[in-house]
Amino acid sequence: MSLTEPTIHIRDGTLSDTTIIASFNQKMAAETEGEILDPELIHAGVAALLADQSKGRYWVAEINSEIAGQLMITYEWSDWRNGNLWWIQSVYVPEKYRRRGVFSALYQHLESMAERDPGVAGIRLYVEKENTHAKKTYLSLGMSETNYDVMQTIFKPSAKDNA
């Protein structure tokens, strides 16, 4: 048995990944927010984004041909910067792959692509206030905290229980 970690391969998410990505999103919402997502709604939402990169993009990390994590971005136009901010969302790494560099590999891939794209002004994400473990990870990758809180008005709930 080898003591070295297997290679992490990062690739674009495809429509054939819809079911696993939707499943990961359901697990992430339950773990981080205690929210139960409507399976049909999240499946349709994932498929819509995978079919139309103007909405955003998914990347998946694979270890030995098994999906070991995911990361999605959406876009926000910044007139102050005359470029897009890439918002990281829908991050999930199954428990058996945590603490093995999967998220770091996804983030470094994303950051490398963003730095090479002259239309990208930066990368942002939001994180639950009490999720200190995630905050520590993001800070270790060079991200910084901001002075902003997120405000919202939701017209289309994500969970059956919130409808």
C-alpha positions, -999 to 999 in steps of 0.1 A, spaced: 0 0 0 14 34 -10 17 62 15 14 88 -12 -19 105 -19 -35 96 -53 -34 122 -80 -63 147 -80 -76 154 -115 -97 186 -121 -121 187 -150 -151 207 -161 -184 193 -149 -206 179 -177 -243 171 -180 -234 134 -172 -224 146 -137 -258 162 -130 -270 135 -106 -238 133 -85 -235 171 -83 -271 175 -73 -266 148 -47 -235 166 -33 -255 198 -32 -282 181 -11 -256 168 13 -238 201 15 -271 220 23 -280 195 50 -245 195 66 -239 233 65 -274 248 68 -297 220 80 -317 226 48 -334 198 28 -333 207 -9 -361 196 -32 -344 169 -53 -362 177 -85 -355 214 -82 -318 210 -74 -314 185 -103 -330 209 -127 -309 238 -115 -276 218 -118 -286 206 -153 -295 242 -164 -261 256 -153 -242 227 -169 -260 232 -201 -254 270 -202 -220 284 -191 -234 319 -192 -250 310 -158 -218 296 -143 -195 266 -143 -188 235 -123 -155 218 -118 -151 184 -103 -121 168 -87 -116 131 -94 -95 106 -76 -91 72 -94 -120 82 -117 -144 88 -88 -157 124 -82 -141 135 -49 -153 171 -48 -170 199 -67 -169 237 -69 -193 260 -88 -189 296 -98 -214 322 -109 -206 357 -122 -211 392 -109 -202 421 -131 -182 448 -113 -184 482 -129 -158 494 -104 -133 469 -118 -147 466 -154 -146 428 -150 -164 398 -136 -161 386 -100 -163 348 -98 -184 337 -69 -176 303 -55 -207 283 -46 -218 247 -41 -185 235 -27 -186 199 -15 -161 172 -7 -174 138 5 -161 129 40 -138 101 28 -119 127 7 -117 155 32 -83 167 44 -67 153 13 -62 185 -6 -93 182 -28 -107 216 -22 -72 232 -24 -67 215 -58 -101 228 -70 -94 263 -57 -59 265 -72 -73 253 -105 -99 280 -104 -75 307 -93 -51 298 -121 -79 301 -147 -91 334 -132 -56 349 -132 -51 340 -169 -85 355 -179 -83 393 -184 -121 396 -179 -119 383 -143 -114 409 -116 -114 386 -86 -129 356 -67 -154 358 -39 -174 334 -18 -198 335 11 -194 313 41 -216 305 71 -206 328 100 -200 299 124 -181 277 99 -147 284 113 -131 254 97 -140 266 62 -129 301 70 -95 288 81 -92 269 49 -101 299 27 -76 321 46 -49 295 42 -54 297 4 -48 335 4 -84 347 6 -93 375 30 -123 385 50 -144 415 39 -164 441 58 -196 430 40 -226 410 52 -249 394 26 -284 407 24 -311 390 3 -347 388 -7 -356 353 -20 -386 348 -43 -381 311 -51 -372 290 -20 -347 261 -24 -363 237 0 -398 222 2 -400 231 39 -395 268 32 -421 270 4 
